Amino acid sequence: MSESVGTAESDVSNAHTMGTNKIQFSKEVKQVIDKVLKTDEQDPMDAPDFNTVDYINQLFPNEQSLATIDETIQRMQCEVSLIDDNIRSVVRGQTNTGQDGQLALCEAQKVISSLFTHIIDVKTRAERTEEMVKEITRDIKQLDCAKRNLTSAITTLNHLHMLVGGIESLNELIERRSYGEILNPLQAITEVNQHFQQYSDIEEIKNLSQSVDKIQVTLAQQITEDFKEAFASKPSTQHRLGLNQLGDACKVLSVLDAKVKKELLKWFIAQQLEEYMHLFHENQDIAWLDKIDKRYAWLKRHLLDFEDKYGAVFPLDWEVSERITVEFCRQTRQQLSQIMAKRTNEMDVRLLLFAINKTQAFEQLLSKRFTGITLGATTTEQTRVLTLPATAETLPTITVFHDQIGQCFKPHLDIYIRSIDRNLAELLEKFVEMSKEPYKFAESKTTVYPSSGDLFVFYKKCMVQCNQLSNEQPMYDLALVFKKYLREYAAKVLEGSTPKLVTNSTSSIGKSVSLLTRDMQNLSTAAGQVFHNFLKEGDTQRFGRDDLVRICCVLTTGEYCLETVQQLEEKLKEKVSAAYMNKIDMSEEKDVFHRIISNCIQLLVQDLEAGCEASLQAMAKVQWQHISNVGDQSAFISSICGNFKQTVPTIRDTLASSRKYFTQFCHRFVAAFIPKFINVLYRCKLTLSDGSNNVLGCEQLLLDTHSLKTALLELPSVGSSVNRKAPTSYTKVVVKDMTRAEMIIKVVMTPVQPPAHFTQQVLKLLPDITIAEYQKILDMKAVKRVDQLQLIDLFKHTASAAAVSGLIETPNSEEELANGARETPAIVTEDNNDNTVVSSTDSTTTTATSTTASTSTPKRAFIFSVGSFTGSADKNADGSSQTGIRKLESLLKKRFP
């Protein structure tokens, strides 16, 4: 603001210097003036480009307005006077403000000077007060210091007196072996001696401290000798102490260095286990594993005898019984390791498990009896519980002493794993024998082999038992054994019991070849006989009802094994130690059971297909061109439906617990059967000798196709009292593929003449037809080979032109083109579903039912014709032939991969 005002002053001075009446302000000054003089309605005089002539003309636009000139002049004079008054007030106000500020500044300086004087006065008084207080308390401080020194001197003298007197009294008590009287003086002297450590540079104090150390050494030696004398096998009665004196001696040892107590306990525990080491030496018969329980019985008796005789001698916090037990476990573990290493050949799984079970029971007993504090166990470990599977025999047990002895058996657990391997081999042989017997599905009330449940129950018991023995390498080895016998069970029991289809094709071929060799004179007759015999004797045999049930049982058993193997893998990873967790992988075994399930479904599909084979052959042999009326469905359709009603209910009822695999069976059957039906359909001859279509034959075949589609849609629930809706995915597949078969018949019903119309109908009804399929349709219509070549060439050009037209008319987005290509079949399917039953005998009516179908470019047919692009494409490309063709080919490759 100040800068703008300064600029305005300079602008005004410049204007006066130039001798002009017009004042020119800079841009910044004008902006500041506008902010200060902001009004709702701007005065024209405030405008930067104000012009007096224009303003006067605005006030007086004509002669009549001059009548108010006096009033205007008077108003202007009033405004000038008002502005002069305002300027005068502002100038005077600024003068008074400067004077008031100067007066306020002088007043503030006077107040600050007064305040400073007051602070100096307060500081001086505080200093005088402090000096006075120091003078008063000087004598009191001296008295306090003298009191502290006197108290310290008296205390030190008392401690010194206690130390000197205590040393003398302790020496006397040591000579008399009065350990009960030694404890308190010894504790006091020890504490006093710690007090005098800061005066160790004084000779007298140093000597007294050495005397205390000597007393402690003497006591340690003397008490150790007394203990050895008291527990010697042939003690001398001169200094033999009683149990009460030994108890007092132990209390004295608690005050001495901890090493003394540790050495004494080490000697005492070794002395207590001396008898055990002698009785169970490795060259003794009682030391072998079959008598391992006698070791543990000896310790139980010895601990009871020890606590009864010497329990009162040792303080409770020494945990002597637990220390003896820990040392017993260590010695036993070493002895058993040495013995088993030397006598490995004498060990079998029964002996090993007997020793392990006895050892585990003994360790559990020790865990209940002792806290494990001498083992270095924390509070958490002392209360930790090993949770075993909830059975009547296994209860939660504290594991403080877990593997204190049992660790020695782990290197020999391979014996246990080999035993499990042998047991599983015997069990598998039993299962194989059971699988050879006829399976009574009605009696067992389950489709899963009982042997599979028995196998996994045995697995569970082995896993629980092995987890109690070790969860490291043995558990991993057990998992490998499990994997081995899962594969063998799948191969020998499931695959071995799966019925197989036996064909006579091999013997038929041999017999036919011999017939052909023997009858070379009449070659045509022999060849016909060979072909007839090959078809007749090479037919695939059907499964019986029991075989179908057996296949379904194998399938459900494979499903059960697959699910249980997944749970088994998770449980093994949960039980095994972290080092082996990532090594356990049963994906191969799961793949085996997946393959068995798939093979069973394929066998069921093949059997149902085999039942339809004769009907399809009968369909191909029908003289469709000679049918004179349209009736009910043909006999071969009834035969196919009868085959469905005979076979499918058995499969569906047996797979009631595996509904998803029954649905998969239906999917795979229609995926295999419908293409086979369409191939047979191509072999049907529907054209009369004069080249015209037999409309009645076509309509009969169309009716049979529709009946077959209905039968396939009802296939999942055929013969069932409950009308259950088929899965949507299955329905879509049947409708899509069977509608294609109907469209093929409708194409055959369309006259070849004129060829252009016929080709357009083909592309409308079968937008994804291939050249090979198109040629098969021409064969069905008995079109001559020469005419076929012309029609195929026309078909290629029509398809190419349709593709070009579609690319030009549709948007340029490649995604929209691809979406349109994917949506076309669905449109055709929906249109034809509404018109599946054709009642009219006029072929034009049949053509009219499909006029709403999509005209999308046929996908595979156009791929074959891309290379033969000619003149029509050049015209559609508007002269840019080469560039247009390349661009078109690029788009088509992206659209039709």
MARSE-777660 format. One line per field, with one value per residue (C-alpha): residue in three letters; x, y negated, z negated. Coordinates in steps of 0.2 Angstrom, whole numbers. Each point is the difference from the previous one (the first is absolute). Layout:
code <- [Ala	...]
u <- [X	...]
v <- [Y	...]
w <- [Z	...]
//
This chain:
code <- [Met	Ser	Glu	Ser	Val	Gly	Thr	Ala	Glu	Ser	Asp	Val	Ser	Asn	Ala	His	Thr	Met	Gly	Thr	Asn	Lys	Ile	Gln	Phe	Ser	Lys	Glu	Val	Lys	Gln	Val	Ile	Asp	Lys	Val	Leu	Lys	Thr	Asp	Glu	Gln	Asp	Pro	Met	Asp	Ala	Pro	Asp	Phe	Asn	Thr	Val	Asp	Tyr	Ile	Asn	Gln	Leu	Phe	Pro	Asn	Glu	Gln	Ser	Leu	Ala	Thr	Ile	Asp	Glu	Thr	Ile	Gln	Arg	Met	Gln	Cys	Glu	Val	Ser	Leu	Ile	Asp	Asp	Asn	Ile	Arg	Ser	Val	Val	Arg	Gly	Gln	Thr	Asn	Thr	Gly	Gln	Asp	Gly	Gln	Leu	Ala	Leu	Cys	Glu	Ala	Gln	Lys	Val	Ile	Ser	Ser	Leu	Phe	Thr	His	Ile	Ile	Asp	Val	Lys	Thr	Arg	Ala	Glu	Arg	Thr	Glu	Glu	Met	Val	Lys	Glu	Ile	Thr	Arg	Asp	Ile	Lys	Gln	Leu	Asp	Cys	Ala	Lys	Arg	Asn	Leu	Thr	Ser	Ala	Ile	Thr	Thr	Leu	Asn	His	Leu	His	Met	Leu	Val	Gly	Gly	Ile	Glu	Ser	Leu	Asn	Glu	Leu	Ile	Glu	Arg	Arg	Ser	Tyr	Gly	Glu	Ile	Leu	Asn	Pro	Leu	Gln	Ala	Ile	Thr	Glu	Val	Asn	Gln	His	Phe	Gln	Gln	Tyr	Ser	Asp	Ile	Glu	Glu	Ile	Lys	Asn	Leu	Ser	Gln	Ser	Val	Asp	Lys	Ile	Gln	Val	Thr	Leu	Ala	Gln	Gln	Ile	Thr	Glu	Asp	Phe	Lys	Glu	Ala	Phe	Ala	Ser	Lys	Pro	Ser	Thr	Gln	His	Arg	Leu	Gly	Leu	Asn	Gln	Leu	Gly	Asp	Ala	Cys	Lys	Val	Leu	Ser	Val	Leu	Asp	Ala	Lys	Val	Lys	Lys	Glu	Leu	Leu	Lys	Trp	Phe	Ile	Ala	Gln	Gln	Leu	Glu	Glu	Tyr	Met	His	Leu	Phe	His	Glu	Asn	Gln	Asp	Ile	Ala	Trp	Leu	Asp	Lys	Ile	Asp	Lys	Arg	Tyr	Ala	Trp	Leu	Lys	Arg	His	Leu	Leu	Asp	Phe	Glu	Asp	Lys	Tyr	Gly	Ala	Val	Phe	Pro	Leu	Asp	Trp	Glu	Val	Ser	Glu	Arg	Ile	Thr	Val	Glu	Phe	Cys	Arg	Gln	Thr	Arg	Gln	Gln	Leu	Ser	Gln	Ile	Met	Ala	Lys	Arg	Thr	Asn	Glu	Met	Asp	Val	Arg	Leu	Leu	Leu	Phe	Ala	Ile	Asn	Lys	Thr	Gln	Ala	Phe	Glu	Gln	Leu	Leu	Ser	Lys	Arg	Phe	Thr	Gly	Ile	Thr	Leu	Gly	Ala	Thr	Thr	Thr	Glu	Gln	Thr	Arg	Val	Leu	Thr	Leu	Pro	Ala	Thr	Ala	Glu	Thr	Leu	Pro	Thr	Ile	Thr	Val	Phe	His	Asp	Gln	Ile	Gly	Gln	Cys	Phe	Lys	Pro	His	Leu	Asp	Ile	Tyr	Ile	Arg	Ser	Ile	Asp	Arg	Asn	Leu	Ala	Glu	Leu	Leu	Glu	Lys	Phe	Val	Glu	Met	Ser	Lys	Glu	Pro	Tyr	Lys	Phe	Ala	Glu	Ser	Lys	Thr	Thr	Val	Tyr	Pro	Ser	Ser	Gly	Asp	Leu	Phe	Val	Phe	Tyr	Lys	Lys	Cys	Met	Val	Gln	Cys	Asn	Gln	Leu	Ser	Asn	Glu	Gln	Pro	Met	Tyr	Asp	Leu	Ala	Leu	Val	Phe	Lys	Lys	Tyr	Leu	Arg	Glu	Tyr	Ala	Ala	Lys	Val	Leu	Glu	Gly	Ser	Thr	Pro	Lys	Leu	Val	Thr	Asn	Ser	Thr	Ser	Ser	Ile	Gly	Lys	Ser	Val	Ser	Leu	Leu	Thr	Arg	Asp	Met	Gln	Asn	Leu	Ser	Thr	Ala	Ala	Gly	Gln	Val	Phe	His	Asn	Phe	Leu	Lys	Glu	Gly	Asp	Thr	Gln	Arg	Phe	Gly	Arg	Asp	Asp	Leu	Val	Arg	Ile	Cys	Cys	Val	Leu	Thr	Thr	Gly	Glu	Tyr	Cys	Leu	Glu	Thr	Val	Gln	Gln	Leu	Glu	Glu	Lys	Leu	Lys	Glu	Lys	Val	Ser	Ala	Ala	Tyr	Met	Asn	Lys	Ile	Asp	Met	Ser	Glu	Glu	Lys	Asp	Val	Phe	His	Arg	Ile	Ile	Ser	Asn	Cys	Ile	Gln	Leu	Leu	Val	Gln	Asp	Leu	Glu	Ala	Gly	Cys	Glu	Ala	Ser	Leu	Gln	Ala	Met	Ala	Lys	Val	Gln	Trp	Gln	His	Ile	Ser	Asn	Val	Gly	Asp	Gln	Ser	Ala	Phe	Ile	Ser	Ser	Ile	Cys	Gly	Asn	Phe	Lys	Gln	Thr	Val	Pro	Thr	Ile	Arg	Asp	Thr	Leu	Ala	Ser	Ser	Arg	Lys	Tyr	Phe	Thr	Gln	Phe	Cys	His	Arg	Phe	Val	Ala	Ala	Phe	Ile	Pro	Lys	Phe	Ile	Asn	Val	Leu	Tyr	Arg	Cys	Lys	Leu	Thr	Leu	Ser	Asp	Gly	Ser	Asn	Asn	Val	Leu	Gly	Cys	Glu	Gln	Leu	Leu	Leu	Asp	Thr	His	Ser	Leu	Lys	Thr	Ala	Leu	Leu	Glu	Leu	Pro	Ser	Val	Gly	Ser	Ser	Val	Asn	Arg	Lys	Ala	Pro	Thr	Ser	Tyr	Thr	Lys	Val	Val	Val	Lys	Asp	Met	Thr	Arg	Ala	Glu	Met	Ile	Ile	Lys	Val	Val	Met	Thr	Pro	Val	Gln	Pro	Pro	Ala	His	Phe	Thr	Gln	Gln	Val	Leu	Lys	Leu	Leu	Pro	Asp	Ile	Thr	Ile	Ala	Glu	Tyr	Gln	Lys	Ile	Leu	Asp	Met	Lys	Ala	Val	Lys	Arg	Val	Asp	Gln	Leu	Gln	Leu	Ile	Asp	Leu	Phe	Lys	His	Thr	Ala	Ser	Ala	Ala	Ala	Val	Ser	Gly	Leu	Ile	Glu	Thr	Pro	Asn	Ser	Glu	Glu	Glu	Leu	Ala	Asn	Gly	Ala	Arg	Glu	Thr	Pro	Ala	Ile	Val	Thr	Glu	Asp	Asn	Asn	Asp	Asn	Thr	Val	Val	Ser	Ser	Thr	Asp	Ser	Thr	Thr	Thr	Thr	Ala	Thr	Ser	Thr	Thr	Ala	Ser	Thr	Ser	Thr	Pro	Lys	Arg	Ala	Phe	Ile	Phe	Ser	Val	Gly	Ser	Phe	Thr	Gly	Ser	Ala	Asp	Lys	Asn	Ala	Asp	Gly	Ser	Ser	Gln	Thr	Gly	Ile	Arg	Lys	Leu	Glu	Ser	Leu	Leu	Lys	Lys	Arg	Phe	Pro]
u <- [0	14	9	-15	-3	18	-2	-16	10	13	-13	-8	16	5	-17	2	18	-7	-12	-16	-16	-2	7	6	2	9	-9	4	-6	-16	-3	3	-12	-13	1	-1	-14	-10	-19	-15	-2	16	0	4	12	11	2	19	-6	-12	-4	-9	-8	-8	-5	-9	-8	-6	-8	-8	-3	-13	-5	-15	12	9	-14	8	17	-1	-5	14	13	-7	2	18	4	-7	10	16	-3	-3	16	9	-7	5	18	1	-5	12	14	-4	-2	17	8	-9	5	19	-1	-10	13	14	-8	-3	18	6	-12	6	18	-4	-9	15	12	-10	-2	19	3	-12	8	18	-7	-8	16	10	-11	0	19	0	-13	11	15	-10	-6	17	6	-14	2	19	1	-14	9	16	-10	-8	17	7	-15	2	18	-2	-14	11	14	-10	-8	17	7	-15	3	18	-4	-12	12	14	-11	-9	16	6	-17	-2	17	-6	-16	8	12	-16	-9	-15	-8	-16	8	11	-13	-6	18	6	-13	3	19	-2	-11	12	15	-9	-1	19	4	2	14	10	15	2	11	-10	-16	8	6	-18	-7	12	-4	-19	5	10	-14	-12	13	2	-18	-2	13	-6	-18	5	11	-14	-13	12	3	-18	-5	16	-3	12	0	11	-10	11	-7	-16	-14	-19	-13	-5	18	1	-16	8	16	-10	-8	18	5	-14	8	17	6	-12	14	2	-19	2	15	-8	-16	10	9	-15	-11	14	1	-19	0	16	-11	-11	15	7	-17	-4	17	-1	7	-14	-16	-11	7	-9	-16	-11	3	0	-14	11	11	-14	-6	17	-1	-17	6	16	-9	-13	15	10	-14	-5	18	8	-15	3	18	0	-10	-15	7	15	-12	11	-12	-3	19	2	-14	8	17	-9	-8	16	9	-14	0	18	0	-15	8	16	-9	-12	15	8	-15	-10	-3	-9	-13	-17	-15	-9	15	3	-18	0	15	-7	-17	8	12	-14	-11	15	4	-18	1	16	-9	-14	12	13	-1	15	9	17	-2	-1	-19	-9	-17	-8	9	-5	-18	0	-11	2	-17	-2	-16	-15	-1	-4	18	8	-1	9	17	13	16	14	10	-6	14	13	2	-11	13	11	-14	-2	15	-8	-17	3	-4	-18	-1	5	-13	-14	6	-2	-17	-7	6	-9	-15	0	1	-16	-8	4	-8	-16	-1	0	-16	-17	-4	-18	-5	-18	7	14	-11	15	9	17	11	1	18	4	-7	10	16	-2	-5	16	9	-7	6	17	1	-5	12	14	-3	2	16	8	-7	16	9	-11	-16	7	4	-17	-7	10	-7	-17	3	6	-15	-12	7	-1	-18	-5	9	-4	-17	-9	8	1	-18	-6	-10	8	-8	6	-1	2	8	17	-7	-12	14	10	-15	-5	18	1	-17	7	16	-10	-13	12	-10	-15	7	-15	-10	14	3	-19	0	16	-8	-17	9	11	-16	-9	13	10	-15	4	-8	-12	2	-13	-9	12	15	-8	-3	18	7	-10	6	18	-4	-8	14	13	-10	1	18	4	-9	8	18	-2	-5	14	13	-6	1	17	6	-8	9	17	14	2	16	-10	-16	4	6	-17	-9	-14	-4	5	-11	-15	4	-1	-18	-5	5	-9	-16	2	3	-16	-10	7	-4	-18	-1	8	-13	-15	8	1	-18	-4	12	-12	-14	11	5	-18	-3	13	-8	-17	-6	-5	-2	-15	-9	-18	-8	5	-5	6	18	10	5	18	-5	-11	15	12	-13	-2	18	0	-14	9	17	-1	-11	12	15	-10	-6	17	8	-14	14	11	-12	14	8	-17	-2	18	-5	-15	11	13	-13	-9	17	5	-17	-7	15	-1	-19	4	13	-13	-12	12	-1	-19	-6	-15	-1	-10	7	-6	11	-15	-1	-12	-8	-10	17	8	-15	0	19	-3	-13	11	14	-12	-5	18	3	-15	7	17	-7	-9	15	5	-17	-6	-9	0	-16	6	1	16	5	16	15	0	17	-6	-15	9	12	-14	-11	15	7	-17	-6	15	-6	-17	7	10	-17	-8	15	-3	-18	4	1	17	-7	2	18	2	-16	6	17	-8	-11	15	9	-16	-4	18	11	15	0	16	4	0	-17	-7	7	-9	-16	2	3	-16	-9	8	8	12	18	1	-14	7	16	-10	-11	16	8	-16	-1	18	-4	-17	9	14	-12	-11	16	5	-18	0	16	-5	-17	5	10	19	2	8	-8	-18	4	6	-15	-11	8	-3	-18	-5	-2	-11	-12	-1	-4	-13	-9	0	-5	-17	-2	7	-16	-4	-17	-1	6	5	19	-3	-8	15	11	-12	2	18	0	3	16	16	10	16	15	4	16	9	-7	8	17	1	-5	12	13	-11	-6	-4	-9	-15	11	9	-16	-5	16	-3	16	12	2	16	-1	-18	4	14	-11	-14	11	7	-17	-7	15	-4	-18	1	15]
v <- [0	-12	4	-3	-17	-5	5	-11	-15	2	1	-16	-9	5	-6	-17	-1	3	-14	11	0	19	11	17	14	17	16	5	-16	2	18	-7	-14	12	11	-15	-8	16	-5	9	-12	-8	-19	-4	-13	15	8	-1	-6	-13	-13	-16	-4	17	-1	-17	7	14	-12	-11	10	-13	-18	4	8	-17	-6	10	-8	-11	15	10	-14	-1	18	0	-14	9	16	-11	-8	17	7	-15	3	18	-4	-13	12	14	-12	-7	18	5	-15	5	18	-4	-11	13	14	-11	-3	19	4	-12	8	18	-5	-8	16	11	-10	2	19	2	-10	11	16	-5	-4	18	8	-9	5	18	1	-8	13	15	-6	-1	18	7	-8	7	19	0	8	12	7	3	9	12	4	4	11	10	3	5	12	8	2	8	12	4	4	11	9	2	7	12	6	3	8	10	7	6	8	8	8	8	6	7	11	6	3	-10	-4	-5	-14	-5	-5	-17	-6	5	-10	-15	1	2	-16	-10	6	-7	-17	0	3	-19	0	14	-11	0	14	5	0	10	13	2	2	14	9	-1	8	13	5	2	12	9	3	5	13	6	2	9	13	2	4	13	7	1	9	11	18	3	-16	-3	-4	-14	-15	8	-13	3	-5	-15	-7	4	-10	-15	3	-2	-16	-6	5	-11	-15	5	-1	8	11	9	5	5	11	8	5	6	12	5	4	10	10	3	7	10	16	-4	-1	17	9	-6	1	4	18	4	9	-12	-15	5	-8	14	-4	-19	-1	7	-16	-11	11	-2	-19	0	11	-10	-17	6	7	-15	-12	11	0	-16	-11	-11	-2	-11	-16	0	-13	12	11	15	13	-8	-2	19	3	-11	8	17	-5	-5	15	11	-8	2	18	5	-9	10	16	-2	-5	16	11	-7	17	6	-14	2	-12	8	-1	-18	-6	9	-10	-16	2	4	-15	-12	6	-2	-18	-5	6	-10	-15	1	3	-14	-18	1	-15	9	2	-18	0	-16	-2	1	16	7	-2	4	14	12	2	18	6	1	18	10	5	-17	-14	-17	2	-12	2	-6	16	4	9	-1	19	3	-10	15	10	-13	7	17	-5	6	17	-7	-7	16	9	-12	3	19	-2	-11	13	14	-12	-4	18	3	-15	7	17	-10	-10	16	6	-6	-17	1	-18	2	9	-13	-15	-10	-2	-2	15	4	4	-18	-5	14	-7	-17	5	10	-15	-11	13	0	-18	-3	14	-7	-18	7	8	-15	-13	-2	12	15	-10	-5	18	5	-13	8	18	-8	-7	17	10	-13	2	19	0	-11	12	17	-2	-14	2	19	2	-12	10	0	1	15	-1	14	-12	9	17	-7	-8	16	11	-13	0	19	-1	-12	10	16	-8	-10	7	-10	-16	-11	13	3	-18	-3	15	-7	-17	8	11	-15	-10	14	8	-16	-8	-6	10	-8	0	9	-9	7	-6	-18	0	6	-14	-13	8	-2	-18	-5	9	-10	-16	5	4	-16	-10	10	-1	-19	0	13	-12	-14	10	6	-17	-5	14	0	-12	-16	7	13	-9	-6	17	8	0	12	-9	16	11	-12	0	19	-1	-14	11	15	-10	-7	18	6	-14	4	19	-5	-12	14	12	-12	-4	18	3	-14	7	12	-13	-12	13	3	-18	-1	15	-8	-4	-18	-4	12	-5	-4	-6	-8	10	2	1	13	17	-5	-15	11	12	-14	-6	18	1	-16	7	16	-6	-18	4	13	-13	-14	10	7	-18	-8	-5	-7	-11	-10	15	6	-18	2	17	-8	-14	12	11	-14	-7	17	6	-16	-2	19	-2	-15	10	14	-14	-5	18	0	-2	-11	-4	9	8	-16	-11	-8	1	12	-12	13	9	-16	-4	18	-2	-17	7	14	-13	-10	15	5	-18	2	17	-8	-14	12	12	-5	4	14	14	-10	-3	-17	-12	-9	-14	3	-12	-16	3	18	-7	-14	13	12	-15	-7	16	8	-16	0	18	-7	-15	13	8	-16	-5	17	-4	-16	1	-2	-10	-15	3	-18	2	17	-6	-15	12	11	-15	-6	17	6	-15	9	14	6	5	18	-1	-9	14	13	-9	0	18	2	-9	12	-15	5	-3	-13	-10	2	-9	-15	-1	1	-14	-10	3	-6	-16	-3	3	-12	-14	2	-2	-16	-6	3	-9	-15	-1	4	-13	0	6	17	4	-3	11	14	-2	1	16	8	-5	7	18	-4	-10	15	12	-11	-2	18	5	-8	10	17	10	-3	5	-7	10	-16	-3	-19	0	8	-13	-14	7	-5	-17	-9	9	-10	-3	-1	6	19	2	15	0	-17	5	12	-13	-15	6	-1	-18	-7	-13	-3	-4	-12	-9	-1	-7	-15	2	2	19	5	-11	4	19	-1	-10	12	15	-8	-3	17	9	-10	3	19	7]
w <- [0	-5	16	11	-9	3	18	1	-7	13	13	-6	-1	18	6	-8	7	18	-3	4	-9	2	-13	6	-13	2	1	-18	-7	9	-7	-18	3	7	-16	-12	10	3	3	7	14	7	3	18	-6	-8	17	6	17	-6	13	-5	16	1	-18	3	16	-10	-13	13	15	8	-2	-12	-13	-1	-11	-15	2	-15	-11	7	-3	-18	-3	7	-12	-15	5	1	-16	-8	7	-6	-18	0	6	-14	-13	6	0	-18	-6	6	-9	-17	2	1	-16	-10	5	-6	-17	-2	4	-13	-13	4	-3	-17	-5	5	-10	-15	2	2	-16	-9	6	-5	-18	-1	6	-14	-14	6	-1	-17	-6	7	-9	-16	2	3	-16	-10	7	0	-18	4	15	-10	-14	14	7	-17	-4	17	-3	-18	5	14	-12	-13	13	7	-17	-4	16	-3	-18	8	13	-13	-12	13	8	-17	-4	17	-2	-16	7	15	-11	-9	16	-7	17	-7	-10	15	12	-8	-4	17	9	-11	2	19	1	-11	10	15	-9	-3	18	3	-14	8	2	-20	-5	-15	10	13	-12	-8	18	4	-17	6	16	-8	-12	16	8	-16	-2	18	-2	-17	5	16	-10	-12	13	8	-17	-4	17	1	1	-14	-11	-15	-15	-6	9	7	0	-3	13	-10	0	19	3	-10	11	16	-6	-3	17	7	-7	7	19	12	7	-17	1	18	-3	-15	9	15	-12	-9	15	8	-17	1	18	-3	-4	16	11	-6	1	18	8	18	-3	-11	7	-10	10	17	6	-5	-18	1	-12	-14	2	-3	-14	-8	0	-8	-14	-2	-1	-12	-11	2	-5	-15	-7	6	5	-15	2	16	2	11	12	3	10	-3	5	17	2	-3	13	13	-2	1	16	8	-6	7	16	3	-5	11	15	-2	-3	15	11	-4	1	15	8	-15	0	8	0	-14	-12	6	-3	-17	-5	7	-9	-16	1	5	-15	-11	7	-3	-18	-3	8	-12	-15	3	6	12	-8	0	19	3	4	0	-8	17	4	-17	3	19	5	15	7	8	9	-11	-4	-16	-2	3	-12	0	-8	-6	11	-12	1	18	10	-15	3	16	10	2	9	15	10	0	5	18	-7	-4	17	8	-10	5	18	-2	-9	14	13	-8	-2	18	5	-10	8	18	-5	-6	16	10	-8	6	-8	-8	1	-7	-16	-3	3	6	16	-8	-2	-19	3	4	-17	-9	9	-6	-18	0	6	-14	-13	7	1	-18	-6	10	-7	-17	5	10	12	9	13	-5	3	17	4	-5	12	14	-5	1	17	6	-5	6	17	-2	-6	15	12	-8	-8	9	18	-3	-4	14	14	17	17	10	19	13	12	0	3	13	10	-1	6	14	6	1	10	12	3	3	12	11	16	-5	-6	-1	-10	-12	-3	-3	-13	-8	-3	-6	-12	-6	-4	-8	-11	-4	-9	-17	-14	-13	-19	-10	-14	-13	10	1	-19	-3	11	-10	-16	6	5	-17	-9	10	-5	-18	1	9	-14	-14	7	0	-19	-3	8	-11	-15	3	3	-16	-10	8	-6	10	8	10	3	17	5	-2	17	5	17	10	-10	2	19	0	-8	12	14	-7	-1	18	6	-8	7	17	-2	-4	15	12	-6	3	17	4	-4	13	14	7	1	9	12	3	3	13	9	1	18	-4	18	1	-15	5	-16	-17	-15	-18	-4	9	-8	-2	-11	-10	-2	-6	-12	-6	-3	-10	-11	-3	-4	-7	-15	-6	1	-7	-16	-3	1	-11	-12	14	10	7	8	7	8	7	7	9	7	7	8	10	4	8	6	9	12	4	3	12	9	3	5	14	7	2	18	1	19	13	16	10	-11	-10	-19	-9	-11	-10	-3	-6	-11	-8	-3	-8	-11	-5	-4	-10	-10	-3	-6	-12	-6	-3	-10	-11	-1	-18	-7	12	-9	-17	-10	-5	15	-4	12	9	-3	11	7	6	7	10	7	6	7	9	8	4	8	12	5	3	10	11	4	4	12	9	2	9	19	8	13	1	-7	-7	-10	-6	-5	-10	-9	-5	-7	-10	-7	-3	-2	-6	13	7	18	-4	-9	15	12	-11	1	19	0	-10	14	13	9	13	-2	14	-7	-17	5	7	-16	-11	10	-1	-19	-2	10	-9	-17	4	7	-16	-11	10	-1	-19	-3	10	-9	-17	-11	1	-18	1	-17	7	15	-12	-11	15	6	-17	-2	17	-4	-15	11	12	-14	-7	16	4	-17	4	16	-3	5	18	5	18	15	10	0	1	-17	-7	7	-6	-18	0	9	-17	-2	-1	16	-9	10	-2	-10	7	18	3	-7	15	13	-6	12	15	-1	17	9	-11	-14	10	5	-19	-4	11	11	-14	3	-8	-15	-2	1	-13	-12	2	-2	-16	-7	4	-8	-16	1	5	-9]
//
